[in-house]
């Protein structure tokens, strides 16, 4: 099995075009790694995406993250919400609908994780 790091508020989450970055914000402050709060579901959902290069006639760039498809812990929960892991993935609102995803380039910590 692959070991998946937990995401902190500093995680580098991007659309699949790789230039659109989605800054994260943690909804909880109880659990931290290196002083940075750990993300829980649904923290990555509804975040803005800036800098997506997917622009053109009848093409909508990625501007927002949609529901999480994978990457939620099935073991660790904080206040009833699953911790978000580095194997996070979900769709964006970019075109074509239901095909453009977001995922993690960097979890922003290398100390804590789990096996999915």
N, C-alpha and C positions, 0 to 999 in steps of 0.2 A: 504494500500500500504506500501511497504517497503522503508525505507529511505536508500539511497545509498550514501556513502561518495565519494568525489572526490579523485583521486589518485595524490600523489605528486611524485617527482623524487625518493624519498626514499621508495616507495611502494615495498612490498615483493610479487613479481609475480613468480609463480613456475609452473612447468609442473605437470601433474596429478600424477606423481610418487612421488611427494612431496619433493624430495631431489634436483631436478634440479632447480636452481635459475636463474632468468633472471633479471639482473640489468637494471634499467630503466634510461632514459635520456630524459629530457624535451626539446622540440624544441622551446619553448617560455619562456620568463622570465617576461612577463607583469603581470601575475596573480600568486600570491604566497599565500601559507598558512603556517604560522609560518616560513616565510622566505624561504620556499622551493617551487620551481616552480610546478605548476599544470600540469599534463599530458594532452595532447590533441591527438586526432587521427591524424596521425597514429603512435604516439610515441611508443607504445608497439610492433609494427610490425617490424620484422627483427632483433630483439634483440637476442643476444647470450644466450644460456642456458648452465650453467655449473653444473656438478655434478649429472646428471641424472643416476640412477642406472640401467636403462633398457638396459643392455648390454648382448650380447650373440651371438651365431652362427646365422647368418641371422637376427639379431635384431639390429636395428639402434637406439641408444639413442637419446633423444631429445637434439638438439643442437641449434635450432633457433625457434623463434615464427613466426607464419604465420598470415594471415589476422584476424582482429577482427570479431567475430561472434555476440557478444553482449556486452553491457556496455558503449556505446557512448550516451552522453546526446542528447536528441532531443530538448532540450530547450536552453542550454547555449553553446555559441560558442565563441572562441577567434580567431580573425583574420580569421574567416570563418571555423575553425576546431572545431568539437564537443569536449567538455571536456570528459575525460575518468572517469567512475565511478567504484566503488568497485565490481560491478557485471560483470566486464570484463571477457570475455571468448573468446578463439580462439583455433585453432589447432596448434600443433607443427609439426616439420618435423620428429618426431620419428615414429617407427613402432608399430602397423600397421597404415598405412597412413589413415588419415581422422577419426581416433578414439582417438588419444592421444591429450589432451587439455592442455591449460595453464589457470590459474585463479589466483585470488588474495588471499593471506593469511592475508595481513595487508595493509591498505590504507596509512599508515604512517602519518595520521592526524585524528582528531576526531571532527573537528570544522565545516566543510563545506560539504554539500552534497545536494541531491535533491531526490524527488520521481520520479522513472522511469515512 
